[in-house]
Amino acid sequence: MKKTDYLIIGAGIAGLTTAYHLKDVGKVTVLTKGKLRQANTYWAQGGIAAVLTKEDRFKKHIDDTMDAGAHHNNRDAVRHLVEGAPKAIRFLEKLGVKFKKEPAMEGGHSIARIWRTTDFTGQDVLDHLVKAIQKSKNITVEEDAEAIEFITHQNSCRGVFMRKKDSTGVEPFLAKHTILATGGLGQLFAKTSNTKASAGDGLALAANAGLEFEDLEFIQFHPTALAVPDDGRYFLLSETLRGFGAKIVDFQGKSFLEEYDSRAELAPRDTVTRAIHFEMMNGPVHLDVRYLDKKEIKQNFPNITKRLKQYGYDLFKQRIPITPVAHFSCGGIPVDLHGATKLPGLFAVGEVACSHVHGANRLASNALLEGLVFGRAIAEAIEKSKTIDEKTSIDETIPLTPPKIIMEPLAQVQAYAKRIGNIMWERVGIVRTPEGLKTALREITEIPARDYRIQHRQIVCYKMIQAAMARDTSLGCHYIAKTAL
Ligand SMILES: Cc1cc2nc3c(=O)[nH]c(=O)nc-3n(C[C@H](O)[C@H](O)[C@H](O)COP(=O)(O)OP(=O)(O)OC[C@H]3O[C@@H](n4cnc5c(N)ncnc54)[C@H](O)[C@@H]3O)c2cc1C
């Protein structure tokens, strides 16, 4: 029987940070659904927010986070996040990540405090974390290992049942503590910036174990992705571009954001997204950087410039067509400041968790930070309780009833996933209506899937729609119109 002290599900910034900090506490195993680096973390562009300059203050970062989150955040949790940020940056620097000397600006921040390496900061960060993990004798990584159900006994989590790629069976993996770090759920929507791995799996596991969610109605839609679908996702055009002066223009090439918010391009994401959504009803919307200093843009956005070329666009010669996309889940499984969930033995960290730091709308560059700060906090809490842990060794005699999984042909699964994506995008997207949500709930439930992967998507969508229906006034990125526009 497979067993480990600390079982981490997910290999993004949250999972690997937790793994790294636990490496001297006990035996750590990281399961990941695909290969290492197949995580949203790898695609993060902008960077990590942290107060590290003389002009900046913790209070300013806290206030900016609370303002972006429509004050639905928990101030103590936000303080924990913000005060942990400098240490988180130093931790990455110790691993070898080399941040630029000057911080960048992003929407919703009152001062430049985004620390980045290039315009693909996530890749640098994840590469360094992966290297550090691979060097640690106490950490094992199992790729192509998908967690599909928690093992619970006497109201506590004892590990997971997992399925290896290409297998139709499941096997148990027991642990003293299980740490869920499965990331977001963007793939539940037809248009998303998220990788294929981000389909809300962790939330489905939690729902099936009877856990409740908080703030699941707050799905952040990023305003500026390239309006060209690519293998199930849309390539993001970082917010930092707007920090450097990029403009968003309507089909006639005119700026319009000031009509919606005096901060214009630097307003928080929900405001910019909705403005673009409404403007797109008149025609396509574009990002325009042509009048900016070419050398500066090339220097600061080498990867985005290159990637756009591959898509056939020249940032310096033409306007780039953009679309909002589902980007980030602000809510999830509620956790305390140490990542503990209501199920003993289970922690949650990163995008799958609701640590109450984002409120109703996440401030840019606070997500990677959340994984770093809360990942460390979980490890510290586990280390502190280790003396108690040692008495409770893994019980291999508990009854194990593996779930019976049904797998339908891949084409059928993909067709169901597409149907769900369209329903969610149309009815549970940027602008919601009570009628649309009701219809979505019915349509999602009516999909006759038997495959567990689709049933997992259905349960998460169902919970999200219910949460959206329960909040009948707009707040942050949950925008509800009384009737269809
Ligand atoms: C394009 C893009 C750009 C972004 N830019 C920024 C930015 O500049 N700054 C910022 O702060 N945030 C940014 N974000 C948000 C941020 O990247 C994510 O919120 C953060 O990386 C989430 O980290 P995570 O570790 O929780 O999840 P992820 O990095 O998504 O990792 C999840 C892991 O869980 C695994 N997994 C999923 N389901 C299972 C399962 N059933 N069994 C086993 N393993 C599973 C996945 O394979 C993956 O390894 C961006 C997001 C995107 C998509």
PDBQT file of the ligand as one rigid body, heavy atoms in Angstrom, charges set to zero:
ROOT
HETATM    1  C1  LIG A 501      -2.126  33.044 -17.866  1.00  0.00    +0.000 C 
HETATM    2  C2  LIG A 501      -2.108  33.356 -16.401  1.00  0.00    +0.000 A 
HETATM    3  C3  LIG A 501      -1.352  34.420 -15.927  1.00  0.00    +0.000 A 
HETATM    4  C4  LIG A 501      -1.323  34.718 -14.548  1.00  0.00    +0.000 A 
HETATM    5  N1  LIG A 501      -0.509  35.716 -14.091  1.00  0.00    +0.000 NA
HETATM    6  C5  LIG A 501      -0.402  35.914 -12.739  1.00  0.00    +0.000 A 
HETATM    7  C6  LIG A 501       0.529  36.863 -12.212  1.00  0.00    +0.000 A 
HETATM    8  O1  LIG A 501       1.257  37.516 -12.930  1.00  0.00    +0.000 OA
HETATM    9  N2  LIG A 501       0.589  36.992 -10.860  1.00  0.00    +0.000 N 
HETATM   10  C7  LIG A 501      -0.198  36.285  -9.994  1.00  0.00    +0.000 A 
HETATM   11  O2  LIG A 501      -0.097  36.460  -8.785  1.00  0.00    +0.000 OA
HETATM   12  N3  LIG A 501      -1.068  35.370 -10.496  1.00  0.00    +0.000 NA
HETATM   13  C8  LIG A 501      -1.182  35.165 -11.828  1.00  0.00    +0.000 A 
HETATM   14  N4  LIG A 501      -2.061  34.233 -12.298  1.00  0.00    +0.000 N 
HETATM   15  C9  LIG A 501      -2.794  33.406 -11.340  1.00  0.00    +0.000 C 
HETATM   16  C10 LIG A 501      -1.836  32.379 -10.760  1.00  0.00    +0.000 C 
HETATM   17  O3  LIG A 501      -0.963  31.946 -11.758  1.00  0.00    +0.000 OA
HETATM   18  C11 LIG A 501      -2.578  31.172 -10.182  1.00  0.00    +0.000 C 
HETATM   19  O4  LIG A 501      -3.628  31.575  -9.363  1.00  0.00    +0.000 OA
HETATM   20  C12 LIG A 501      -1.594  30.348  -9.362  1.00  0.00    +0.000 C 
HETATM   21  O5  LIG A 501      -0.506  29.968 -10.182  1.00  0.00    +0.000 OA
HETATM   22  C13 LIG A 501      -2.290  29.129  -8.814  1.00  0.00    +0.000 C 
HETATM   23  O6  LIG A 501      -1.327  28.310  -8.228  1.00  0.00    +0.000 OA
HETATM   24  P1  LIG A 501      -1.739  26.899  -7.675  1.00  0.00    +0.000 P 
HETATM   25  O7  LIG A 501      -0.495  26.245  -7.217  1.00  0.00    +0.000 OA
HETATM   26  O8  LIG A 501      -2.872  27.041  -6.752  1.00  0.00    +0.000 OA
HETATM   27  O9  LIG A 501      -2.340  26.134  -8.977  1.00  0.00    +0.000 OA
HETATM   28  P2  LIG A 501      -1.633  25.697 -10.333  1.00  0.00    +0.000 P 
HETATM   29  O10 LIG A 501      -0.389  26.422 -10.596  1.00  0.00    +0.000 OA
HETATM   30  O11 LIG A 501      -2.675  25.756 -11.390  1.00  0.00    +0.000 OA
HETATM   31  O12 LIG A 501      -1.273  24.176 -10.053  1.00  0.00    +0.000 OA
HETATM   32  C14 LIG A 501      -2.274  23.202  -9.878  1.00  0.00    +0.000 C 
HETATM   33  C15 LIG A 501      -1.655  21.825  -9.903  1.00  0.00    +0.000 C 
HETATM   34  O13 LIG A 501      -2.622  20.848  -9.528  1.00  0.00    +0.000 OA
HETATM   35  C16 LIG A 501      -2.590  19.756 -10.439  1.00  0.00    +0.000 C 
HETATM   36  N5  LIG A 501      -3.888  19.091 -10.421  1.00  0.00    +0.000 N 
HETATM   37  C17 LIG A 501      -5.113  19.569 -10.762  1.00  0.00    +0.000 A 
HETATM   38  N6  LIG A 501      -6.058  18.636 -10.545  1.00  0.00    +0.000 NA
HETATM   39  C18 LIG A 501      -5.422  17.532 -10.067  1.00  0.00    +0.000 A 
HETATM   40  C19 LIG A 501      -5.848  16.228  -9.651  1.00  0.00    +0.000 A 
HETATM   41  N7  LIG A 501      -7.138  15.847  -9.698  1.00  0.00    +0.000 N 
HETATM   42  N8  LIG A 501      -4.917  15.347  -9.213  1.00  0.00    +0.000 NA
HETATM   43  C20 LIG A 501      -3.600  15.681  -9.170  1.00  0.00    +0.000 A 
HETATM   44  N9  LIG A 501      -3.136  16.907  -9.544  1.00  0.00    +0.000 NA
HETATM   45  C21 LIG A 501      -4.038  17.811  -9.978  1.00  0.00    +0.000 A 
HETATM   46  C22 LIG A 501      -2.220  20.419 -11.763  1.00  0.00    +0.000 C 
HETATM   47  O14 LIG A 501      -1.758  19.469 -12.676  1.00  0.00    +0.000 OA
HETATM   48  C23 LIG A 501      -1.154  21.398 -11.279  1.00  0.00    +0.000 C 
HETATM   49  O15 LIG A 501       0.064  20.729 -11.099  1.00  0.00    +0.000 OA
HETATM   50  C24 LIG A 501      -2.099  33.940 -13.661  1.00  0.00    +0.000 A 
HETATM   51  C25 LIG A 501      -2.866  32.875 -14.142  1.00  0.00    +0.000 A 
HETATM   52  C26 LIG A 501      -2.877  32.573 -15.498  1.00  0.00    +0.000 A 
HETATM   53  C27 LIG A 501      -3.696  31.424 -15.989  1.00  0.00    +0.000 C 
ENDROOT
TORSDOF 0
